[in-house]
Amino acid sequence: MIDKKLLDILVCPKCKTAVKEAGDRLVCQNTACGLRYPIRDGIPVMLIEQAEKPGEPANK
């Protein structure tokens, strides 16, 4: 689980929209973007290259 203070300041690096935690991912709230960023060992990986596009199966 990501600390609330950190989650409040994190944004999608591609579109600069807020993200929300959804399981082991942070999901961009912009429906046109919708990238999902993995959380590994409690650390969000906010790299566009590591993000999953909406509709793609989750990479583990």
C-alpha positions as CSV (number, residue, x, y, z in Angstrom):
1,M,0.0,0.0,0.0
2,I,1.3,3.4,-1.0
3,D,1.4,6.2,1.6
4,K,-1.5,8.6,1.2
5,K,0.8,11.6,1.2
6,L,2.8,10.2,-1.7
7,L,-0.3,9.1,-3.6
8,D,-1.6,12.7,-3.3
9,I,1.4,14.1,-5.2
10,L,1.9,11.3,-7.8
11,V,0.7,12.0,-11.3
12,C,1.0,10.1,-14.6
13,P,4.3,11.1,-16.2
14,K,2.7,10.9,-19.7
15,C,-0.4,13.2,-19.2
16,K,0.1,14.7,-15.7
17,T,-3.2,13.4,-14.4
18,A,-3.7,12.0,-10.8
19,V,-3.3,8.3,-10.3
20,K,-5.1,5.9,-7.9
21,E,-4.0,2.7,-6.4
22,A,-5.6,-0.4,-7.8
23,G,-4.1,-3.6,-6.4
24,D,-0.5,-3.8,-7.4
25,R,-0.8,-1.0,-9.9
26,L,-1.2,2.8,-10.0
27,V,-3.8,3.7,-12.6
28,C,-4.0,7.1,-14.4
29,Q,-7.4,8.7,-13.9
30,N,-7.4,10.2,-17.4
31,T,-9.7,7.9,-19.4
32,A,-7.9,8.9,-22.6
33,C,-4.6,7.8,-21.2
34,G,-5.4,5.1,-18.5
35,L,-1.8,3.8,-18.2
36,R,-1.2,1.4,-15.3
37,Y,2.1,1.6,-13.5
38,P,3.4,-1.3,-11.5
39,I,4.2,-1.2,-7.8
40,R,7.2,-3.4,-7.0
41,D,8.3,-4.1,-3.4
42,G,6.1,-1.2,-2.3
43,I,7.7,1.3,-4.7
44,P,5.7,2.7,-7.7
45,V,7.6,2.4,-11.0
46,M,6.5,5.6,-12.7
47,L,8.2,5.0,-16.0
48,I,6.1,5.2,-19.2
49,E,8.2,2.4,-20.7
50,Q,7.1,0.1,-17.8
51,A,3.4,1.1,-17.9
52,E,0.7,-1.1,-19.3
53,K,-1.9,0.3,-21.7
54,P,-5.6,-0.1,-21.0
55,G,-6.8,-3.5,-22.1
56,E,-3.4,-5.1,-22.1
57,P,-2.9,-8.1,-19.8
58,A,-1.0,-7.4,-16.6
59,N,2.7,-8.2,-16.8
60,K,4.2,-9.8,-13.7
